[in-house]
């Protein structure tokens, strides 16, 4: 979204072509982004690759999206793409102060860290390219839940490389992704469930995890899947997170762990030229309350057409929604 705004935090001219999406104009991007939100009609939006300033995100919701909203944004030093979100405040569903924002730069578990990815005694240094956004949603009925918005390391390789170098880069990307997931699990999520201050507050962890269930070829070398590390371990089931999209798979697909019907984005394979459908965006949830996160949906079928045709300038990922009741 940062491509839509000037340094003065106002929109660029309608006919300007955004740097990262040269096939679109600023006006087309604005129309399609807001069109998706207006059609889905959410109460809370978690924004991935948001702009560089909360003033810009607030401007987008004020001018382009139906209803009255209050935005939040987690800045990451040196990044023009940040995690954030917005809460709709004109429906009577939230308290007068709709959310409490926790500054991620002050949270130790979101800062640079060290991790021995391969358990070989070699400790590597890692960081989050985009610091997670972390808020508490305050409902009108006096209840709360918290939301952690993530955009973890991409596995994509966007340049031509010699085969051996390509493979090394692929493994390195997955090492970093797994390190981020394990660190979040060990340093933030598990302590969240142990702390007397937070253990009874429901938690949603959502966003672009850049990983799906199971092992791809590179992950087999590391014996690790980022999304499964993030969700938790069978040895501590009380701390494990549910996966809202898994919950809506057919029972047969759940039994066979067949995830082929679920996808949140499509990309062109750089080696073979074919298009691949992958599931890398997730909504995870804590289990203090039974069935409080339900009816997950990947929005591909919109009114009068598919999302990639009707809103082709919105995003290369498909939006995911859930119903929350507490």
N, C-alpha and C positions, 0 to 999 in steps of 0.2 A: 504493500500500500504506500510505502514511502515515495514511490515514483509519481504519485498523484499530486504531491505538494511541493511548493517552493520553499526556499530557506526562510521565508517570512510566515510559514505555516498557513498559507492559503492555497487553493487549488491552482494548478497549472491551467493554461488555456485548454479549452475543450479538444482542440485538434492536435495537441502535442502527443507524440507517440512515447509511451513510457519506456524507460531504458531496458527493463527486463521482459517486456511484452511488445515488441516492435510491430506486431500484427494488429495491435489495438490502438485506440486513442484513449486519452484520459476520460473523455465523456463516455465512451463505450464501457470502459472498466467500471466507472462509477454507476452507470445504469444497470449493469449486469450484477455487480456485487450487491447493490441495494435491492435489485429485483429478486435475487435469491432469498435474502433476509425477509423482505416484505411478503413473499409467497409462503415461506415456512412459518412466519409469525412466532418466533421464539420469545421467551421472557429474558433469557440470559444468552449472550454470545461469547464464546471463547475465541479470540482472534489470534491466528498464527501468521507470522510475517506481517505484523502491523507496522504502522509508521514509526517515525523517530521521536514523536512528541505526543503526549496525551491530548494536547490542544487540537492536533490534526485529526485524531481518532474521534474526538468529540464533535468536531466540525462535520465529519462524514455522517455521523448518526443524527446530528441536528438538521442537516440539509437534505439528506438523501434517503433516510430510513423513516418509515411511518412510526408515529408515536414519540414519546418523550423518553430520553435515555440519559444515563450517566456512565461515562467511560472511565476505564483505568488502563494504565500501561506500565509495564516493567521495562525500564531502560537497561540496556547492556552497553557498556563503554565500547566504542569502536564499531558498533553494529547499527546499521540502518534498518534492520528488520527485527522487530521486537514482539514479544508476547504480551497480550493484553486482553481486553474484553469490554463488554458493556452490559448494563442491566436496564431493562425497561421499567420505568418508574411511574407510569400513568395508568396502571391496571389495578392498583390496590393490593398487589400480591407481596409487596416488600415494605419494610419498615421505613420510617422517615429518612434514616441513614441506611440506604439499601445494601451497602457492603462496607467491610473493613479491609483496607488494603495493607498487606504486609510487604514492606520494602525488601526485595530479594537480595540487594547488595549488603544487607545487614544480617542475612541468614547464613550461618557458617556452611551448611550443607549445600548451598548453591554456589559457593566460591571455588576457585581452583583447588584441585585435590590430587592425591597420589594413589595409584592402584597397581597391583601386580596382576595383570590381566590373565596371564597364562600360568600363574602359580609356579614360576620358575626362579623366583628370587630376584627378578629384575623389576624394580618399581618404576613405573612410567608416570609422567605428569600429564594431567588432563584438565580441561575446563569445559564449561557450557558455552557454546557459541552464542546462545540466547538464554539468558537467565530465566528460569521458570517464573510465571506469574502466579501469585498466591493471594487469594482473597477469601474472606468469609462472607457468605450471602446471608443477610438478615431478613427473615420473612415477617410479614405482617402479623402472623399468629404467634410471634415471639420465639420461634425455633430458628436454628441456623444450620447451615452446612458449609463446608469449605471446598474450594475448587483449586486444583493445581493444574495450570496450563503449560504444556510441554511442547517443545520442538527440538527433538534430539538429532544427533549427527546423521547427516544424509549418507546413504551407502552409494549414491550415484557417482559415476566417474564420467566427467564431461569433456574428456580430451582423448586424442589418439595416443596410445602407448604401446610399446613393445609388449608382447604377451606376458613375459615374466614380470615386467614392471606393472602391468595391469593387474596381475594376480596379487602382487605384493600390496598394491594400493587398495585392492578390494578387501584383503584381510585386515589391513591397517584401519580402514574405515569401520569395519565391524568390531575390531578391538576397542576402538574409541566409543562406539555406540553401546557395546556391552558394558564398558567401564562406567559410562554415564548412568545406565539403567541400574547396575548393581549398587553404585554409590547412592543414588536416590533411594533405593530400597533400604540399604543399610543405615544411611545417615539421616534420612528424613522420614520415610514411610513407617518403618518398624518402630522407631522412637515415637512417632506420632501416636501409635496404638498403645505404647507403654506409658506415655505421659498422662498424669492425672488431669492436666489442663485440656487435653485434646481427645483422649481415647473414646469419649462418648459423643463426640461431634462427627456426624457423617462426613465422609470425604469422597470427592470425585477427582480422579486423575484423568485428564483428557488431552487430546491433541495429536500432533503428527509425531508418532514414535519412530517412524521410518523403519519399522520392522513388523513382521507378521508372525504367527505361531509356527513352530517347527524350525528345522535347520535347513538353510540353503548350503551350497557347496562350501562356501568359505566358513560358515558358522560350524560346519562339521569339524573343521580343523581346530576350532576353539572350544567345541563342545558347549556352546552357549547360544541362547536366543534372548535378545534384549527384552522383548515384550514379556516373555515367560519369567525372566529374572525380575522384572518390574512387578509383575503380578504377585510373586511370592513363592514360597516353598511349601511342599507338603508336610515338612517337619514342623511348621508353625501355621497350621491351617486357620487359626483364629486371626492371623495377621494378613491372610491372603486377600487379594482384591478380586472381585468378580469382573467379568467382561460382558458388557451389555450387548454387544453385537453377537458374541457367542450364544448368549441366551436366546436369541431369536432364530438361530439356525434350526432346521428341521431336526427332529429327534434322531433320525437315522444318521445325519451328518455329524451330529454331536457324538453319537456312539462310535462312529468310525473315524472321528477327528478329520473329517473331510471338509476343508475350508474353501474348496474351489468355487462355491457359489457366492462367496463374500468378497467384494473388492471396493476400495475407496478411491483408487486412482488407476490410470492406465498410462503406460509409457512405451516408447519404441525401444526395443532391445538394440543396443548399439553394435552388438556383434552379428546378430542374425537378421535384423531389420523387421522382425515381427513385433506386433503389439502385445504387451503382457498386462493382464489385470492383476493387481496386487492389493492386499489388505494391510495397510500400514497406519491407518488412523483409528484411534480407539477411545472408548469411554469406559474407564475402570471405576469401580466403586467399592467402598467398604461395606461390611456386613453387619453393622450394629442393629440395623432395622431390616426386617424381611420385606423384600419386594418394593423397596423405595425408589429404585431406578429401574425403569421398565420401558417396553415398547420402543426399543432402539430401532433406528431406521437410517439407512444410507439413501439420501435423496437423489435418485437418478431420474425418476418419472415425475416430471413437473406438469402443471396444467398446460395442455396443448403442446406437449413435446418432451423430448429427452433434455436433461440439463445441459449436456454438451452441445446441443443445437440451439436451445432457447437462450441460454446464458453462457455462450462460448467464451466470452471475455472475462468471466468471473474468476475462475480458478482452475488449475489442473487437478485439484482434489475435489471430491464430492462431499458436501456437508453431511455430517452425522448428527442426529438429534436423539434425545431420550425424553421421557416423561419422568419428572421427579415429584414424589409425594411424601411429605413428612409433616 
